[in-house]
């Protein structure tokens, strides 16, 4: 790292989320970047790097540069790690800033799958790939979309460790308790475990309240050097550590699919880079496309033992007032679904101490996870409101 080039997160831009119609993903992306720049106290011409997550539909791309009237951009790329992309973008932006490739880098994700008169469940139905031969067998067996595939992972965890649907329900209830205190959350009405158990089955064992929301909107973050951020509008969020892991699961005997995720490797790498242990983490912002994902990620990061996630989440540890505050904005289950930008944005809010009613008092170290595909891709960040001390 070049002297004076320590990267930090200096700006956060959130659009409206949910049933926001009449705007394209590019519209949301441009809005989010403009809001992030304003949040930081920067002008759009200050941005000389742009990383774009194109989403599952590849609806936004490098042409955002022209839409933003950016000229002579020094770093420009699309990053596609699906739900792990937000963490990856922060990592690559950090390296670009540390090396001097760019001074101010914007990272953005936006999507607009919801359409008027169309159900949320049908929003991604058009995203299909032609499959032939042996590769078509999973789809022929009914594994056509994310809920069915995650249901297989969840069922395997249940069979291996005795995890129950009620324990998954505890994750959903805790997320909704946090969302009730988040003005950005789409779903703020309280739910009970009975509500979870009575919600309709989507893909056995996953019920409606085990599944994330579908949202229109956009989120952007801006990174710059710590020296420059010192004179900007918001307190900087420091990046202590990061890691990636992409298991490359195969559909055959011997795979750990459903039992161990990329969180195990990427979490260990991020903690090592940060020079801290899992017991030092105060707040967890975890990718929660399904309740099962939260549970298995907690195990793989080491917050509880392997196979003990069910009892851990059922204890109330994740909820407001619990020993391990997790997904403090409501997560993707109850707040909004912007892939890995959902946990990342809430981590920034918590690190700045701007969570209002939901603010966690002790927030010195925050772990952020991103999960893409069906447990295929994983990223981890360790964030802090404090600069990391030399030698740590």
C-alpha positions in Angstrom: 0.0 0.0 0.0 1.4 3.4 -1.0 1.8 5.9 1.9 -1.4 7.9 2.5 -3.5 5.6 0.4 -5.5 3.7 3.1 -8.9 3.0 1.6 -12.1 3.8 3.5 -15.8 3.9 2.7 -16.9 7.6 2.6 -20.3 7.6 1.0 -23.6 5.6 1.0 -26.5 6.1 -1.4 -29.9 4.4 -0.9 -32.8 4.9 -3.2 -36.4 4.1 -2.3 -37.0 0.3 -2.2 -39.9 -2.0 -3.0 -42.7 -1.4 -5.4 -41.2 1.6 -7.0 -42.3 1.5 -10.6 -41.5 3.3 -13.8 -37.7 3.4 -13.3 -35.1 1.2 -15.0 -32.1 -0.4 -13.2 -29.9 2.3 -14.8 -32.2 5.0 -13.4 -31.8 3.5 -9.9 -28.1 3.1 -10.3 -27.5 6.7 -11.4 -29.7 7.9 -8.5 -27.9 5.8 -6.0 -24.4 7.0 -7.1 -25.6 10.7 -7.0 -26.9 10.1 -3.4 -23.7 8.4 -2.4 -21.6 11.3 -3.7 -23.9 13.9 -1.9 -23.7 11.8 1.3 -19.9 12.0 1.2 -19.8 15.7 0.2 -18.3 15.0 -3.2 -19.3 16.0 -6.7 -19.9 13.5 -9.4 -16.8 14.7 -11.4 -14.7 13.8 -8.3 -15.4 10.1 -9.1 -12.6 8.6 -11.2 -13.4 4.9 -10.7 -16.7 2.9 -11.3 -17.4 -0.7 -10.5 -20.8 -2.0 -11.6 -22.6 -5.1 -10.6 -24.8 -5.9 -13.6 -27.3 -8.1 -11.7 -28.8 -11.3 -12.8 -30.3 -9.7 -15.9 -27.2 -7.8 -16.9 -29.4 -4.7 -17.0 -26.7 -2.2 -16.1 -23.2 -2.1 -17.5 -20.2 0.1 -18.3 -22.4 2.6 -20.2 -23.2 4.1 -16.8 -20.0 6.0 -17.3 -21.6 8.0 -20.2 -24.9 8.4 -18.3 -23.0 9.9 -15.4 -20.9 12.1 -17.8 -17.7 10.6 -16.5 -14.6 11.4 -18.5 -11.1 9.9 -18.5 -12.2 7.3 -15.9 -9.2 5.6 -14.4 -10.9 2.4 -13.2 -13.9 0.9 -14.9 -15.2 -2.6 -14.7 -18.2 -4.9 -14.2 -18.0 -7.3 -11.3 -20.2 -10.3 -11.3 -20.1 -12.5 -8.3 -23.9 -12.5 -7.9 -24.7 -12.0 -4.2 -21.0 -11.8 -3.3 -20.4 -8.9 -5.7 -20.8 -6.1 -3.2 -18.0 -7.5 -1.0 -15.9 -8.1 -4.0 -16.4 -4.6 -5.4 -15.3 -3.1 -2.0 -12.2 -5.3 -2.1 -11.2 -4.4 -5.6 -12.0 -0.7 -5.1 -9.8 -0.8 -2.0 -6.9 -2.3 -3.9 -7.3 0.3 -6.7 -7.2 3.2 -4.2 -4.3 1.7 -2.2 -2.2 1.3 -5.3 -3.0 4.8 -6.6 -5.0 3.6 -9.7 -7.9 5.8 -8.6 -8.8 8.3 -5.9 -12.6 8.0 -5.6 -14.3 4.8 -6.6 -18.1 4.3 -6.8 -19.5 0.7 -6.5 -23.2 0.2 -7.5 -25.9 -2.4 -7.7 -29.5 -1.7 -8.9 -32.4 -3.8 -10.0 -36.1 -3.4 -11.0 -37.6 -6.9 -11.3 -41.1 -5.8 -9.9 -43.6 -4.9 -12.5 -47.1 -3.5 -11.9 -49.8 -6.2 -12.1 -47.2 -9.0 -11.7 -46.5 -11.1 -8.6 -43.2 -10.8 -6.9 -42.7 -14.6 -7.3 -42.9 -14.2 -11.1 -40.3 -11.4 -11.2 -37.3 -13.6 -12.1 -39.2 -16.2 -14.1 -37.8 -14.8 -17.3 -34.2 -15.5 -16.3 -33.8 -18.9 -17.8 -30.9 -20.7 -19.5 -31.1 -23.4 -22.1 -29.9 -26.7 -20.7 -29.3 -29.9 -22.5 -28.2 -33.4 -21.7 -27.1 -34.3 -18.2 -27.0 -30.6 -17.2 -30.8 -30.5 -17.6 -31.4 -33.2 -15.0 -31.7 -31.0 -12.0 -34.3 -28.8 -13.7 -36.2 -31.9 -14.9 -36.3 -33.0 -11.3 -37.8 -29.7 -10.2 -34.7 -27.8 -9.2 -35.6 -24.8 -11.5 -35.1 -21.8 -9.3 -33.3 -20.6 -6.1 -36.0 -21.6 -3.6 -35.9 -25.2 -4.8 -32.2 -25.4 -4.8 -31.8 -23.8 -1.4 -34.5 -26.1 -0.1 -32.2 -29.0 -0.9 -29.4 -27.4 1.0 -31.7 -26.7 4.0 -33.1 -30.2 4.0 -29.6 -31.7 4.0 -28.7 -29.5 7.0 -31.9 -30.7 8.8 -31.2 -34.3 8.1 -27.5 -34.0 9.2 -28.0 -32.0 12.3 -31.6 -32.1 13.4 -32.3 -28.5 12.4 -36.0 -27.7 12.4 -38.4 -25.4 10.6 -39.2 -23.6 13.8 -35.5 -22.8 14.2 -35.5 -21.3 10.7 -38.6 -19.4 11.8 -36.6 -17.8 14.7 -34.3 -16.2 12.1 -37.3 -14.7 10.3 -38.9 -13.4 13.5 -35.6 -11.7 14.6 -35.1 -10.1 11.3 -38.6 -8.6 11.4 -38.0 -7.3 14.9 -35.0 -5.3 13.6 -37.0 -4.2 10.5 -39.7 -2.7 12.6 -37.1 -0.1 13.6 -35.8 0.6 10.1 -37.6 3.3 8.1 -36.2 1.9 4.9 -37.6 -1.6 5.5 -40.4 -2.9 3.2 -41.9 -5.2 5.9 -42.2 -3.7 9.3 -45.3 -5.4 10.8 -44.3 -7.8 13.6 -44.5 -11.6 13.0 -44.5 -14.5 15.3 -43.2 -18.1 15.1 -46.8 -19.2 14.5 -47.0 -16.7 11.6 -43.9 -18.3 10.1 -45.2 -21.9 10.6 -48.6 -21.0 9.0 -47.1 -19.2 6.0 -47.5 -21.1 2.8 -44.9 -23.6 1.6 -42.7 -22.4 -1.3 -40.2 -25.3 -1.6 -40.3 -27.8 1.2 -38.9 -27.1 3.9 -38.8 -23.4 3.0 -42.0 -21.4 3.7 -42.9 -17.9 2.5 -41.4 -16.3 5.6 -38.1 -18.2 5.0 -37.6 -16.3 1.7 -36.2 -12.9 1.0 -38.1 -10.1 -0.5 -38.1 -8.9 -4.1 -37.2 -5.2 -4.4 -36.8 -2.4 -7.0 -34.1 0.1 -6.1 -30.4 0.8 -6.0 -27.5 1.1 -3.6 -24.1 2.7 -4.1 -21.0 3.1 -1.9 -18.1 5.4 -2.5 -14.5 4.7 -1.4 -11.6 7.1 -1.2 -8.4 7.5 0.9 -8.6 8.0 4.6 -6.7 11.3 4.2 -9.3 12.7 1.8 -12.2 11.3 3.8 -11.1 13.2 6.9 -12.4 16.4 5.3 -15.6 15.0 3.9 -19.2 15.0 5.3 -19.6 11.6 6.9 -17.3 9.7 9.3 -15.2 7.2 7.3 -15.8 3.5 7.6 -12.5 1.6 7.8 -11.9 -1.7 6.0 -9.9 -4.0 8.3 -10.1 -7.2 6.4 -11.6 -9.2 3.5 -11.7 -12.6 2.0 -13.4 -14.6 -0.8 -14.1 -18.3 -1.3 -15.9 -20.1 -4.1 -16.4 -23.8 -3.2 -17.2 -25.1 -6.7 -19.7 -27.6 -5.5 -20.6 -30.5 -7.7 -23.8 -32.5 -7.7 -22.3 -35.8 -6.6 -21.5 -37.9 -3.5 -18.9 -36.4 -1.2 -19.8 -32.7 -1.7 -20.3 -30.6 1.4 -23.1 -28.7 -0.3 -25.6 -27.6 2.3 -23.3 -28.4 5.2 -20.3 -26.0 4.7 -20.3 -22.8 2.7 -17.6 -20.4 1.4 -18.1 -18.4 4.6 -15.8 -20.9 6.4 -12.7 -20.0 4.2 -13.5 -16.3 3.4 -14.4 -15.5 7.0 -11.1 -17.0 8.3 -9.1 -15.1 5.7 -10.9 -11.8 6.6 -10.4 -12.2 10.3 -6.7 -13.1 9.8 -6.2 -9.9 7.6 -8.0 -7.8 10.3 -5.9 -9.4 13.1 -8.9 -10.2 15.2 -10.9 -13.3 16.2 -14.5 -14.2 15.7 -15.2 -13.4 19.3 -14.2 -9.8 18.7 -17.0 -9.2 16.2 -19.8 -7.0 17.7 -22.3 -6.9 14.8 -23.1 -9.4 12.0 -24.6 -8.3 8.7 -25.2 -11.5 6.8 -26.6 -12.4 3.4 -30.0 -13.8 4.2 -31.6 -14.8 0.9 -33.2 -17.5 3.0 -33.4 -18.1 6.8 -31.2 -21.2 6.3 -28.5 -19.1 4.8 -28.2 -17.0 8.0 -28.0 -20.1 10.1 -25.4 -21.9 8.1 -23.3 -18.8 7.7 -23.2 -18.2 11.5 -21.9 -21.8 11.9 -19.2 -21.4 9.2 -18.0 -18.1 10.6 -17.6 -19.8 14.0 -20.2 -17.9 16.0 -21.5 -21.4 17.1 -20.4 -24.9 16.4 -21.2 -26.8 13.2 -24.6 -28.3 13.6 -25.4 -26.0 16.5 -26.9 -23.2 14.5 -30.5 -24.2 15.1 -30.3 -24.0 18.9 -28.2 -20.8 18.6 -30.7 -18.9 16.5 -33.6 -20.2 18.6 -32.0 -18.8 21.7 -32.8 -15.2 20.7 -29.2 -14.4 20.2 -29.8 -12.6 16.8 -32.7 -10.4 17.9 -32.7 -6.9 19.5 -31.2 -7.3 22.9 -29.6 -10.6 22.1 -26.0 -11.6 22.6 -25.2 -11.6 18.8 -27.1 -8.8 17.1 -27.5 -9.8 13.4 -29.0 -8.2 10.3 -29.9 -5.2 12.3 -31.8 -3.5 9.5 -34.1 -6.5 8.9 -31.9 -8.0 6.2 -33.1 -9.3 2.9 -35.9 -11.2 4.6 -37.7 -8.0 5.9 -35.9 -4.9 4.8 -35.0 -4.9 1.1 -33.3 -7.2 -1.4 -30.3 -5.6 -3.1 -28.0 -8.6 -3.2 -24.9 -8.0 -1.1 -25.5 -4.3 -0.9 -28.2 -5.0 1.7 -25.9 -6.3 4.4 -23.1 -3.9 3.3 -25.3 -0.8 3.6 -26.6 -1.7 7.0 -23.0 -2.3 8.2 -22.1 1.2 7.1 -25.1 2.7 8.9 -24.1 0.8 12.1 -20.4 1.7 11.8 -21.3 5.4 11.6 -23.6 5.1 14.6 -26.6 6.3 12.5 -29.0 3.4 13.1 -31.3 5.4 15.3 -33.7 3.2 17.3 -31.9 0.1 16.0 -28.4 1.3 16.6 -26.2 -1.3 18.4 -24.3 0.4 21.1 -21.1 -1.6 20.7 -20.2 -1.6 17.0 -16.4 -1.5 16.9 -16.1 -4.4 14.5 -18.8 -5.5 12.0 -18.7 -8.6 9.8 -20.4 -8.5 6.4 -21.1 -11.5 4.3 -22.1 -11.9 0.6 -23.4 -15.1 -0.9 -23.9 -15.8 -4.6 -25.4 -18.5 -6.7 -26.6 -21.4 -4.6 -23.8 -21.3 -2.0 -21.4 -21.0 -4.9 -19.6 -17.7 -4.2 -18.8 -16.0 -1.0 -17.2 -12.7 0.2 -16.5 -11.3 3.7 -15.6 -7.9 4.9 -14.6 -6.7 8.4 -15.5 -3.0 8.9 -15.0 -0.6 11.7 -15.6 3.0 12.6 -11.9 3.1 13.8 -8.7 3.1 11.9 -6.7 0.0 12.2 -3.6 0.4 14.4 -0.3 -0.3 12.8 1.0 -3.8 13.4 -2.4 -5.3 14.0 
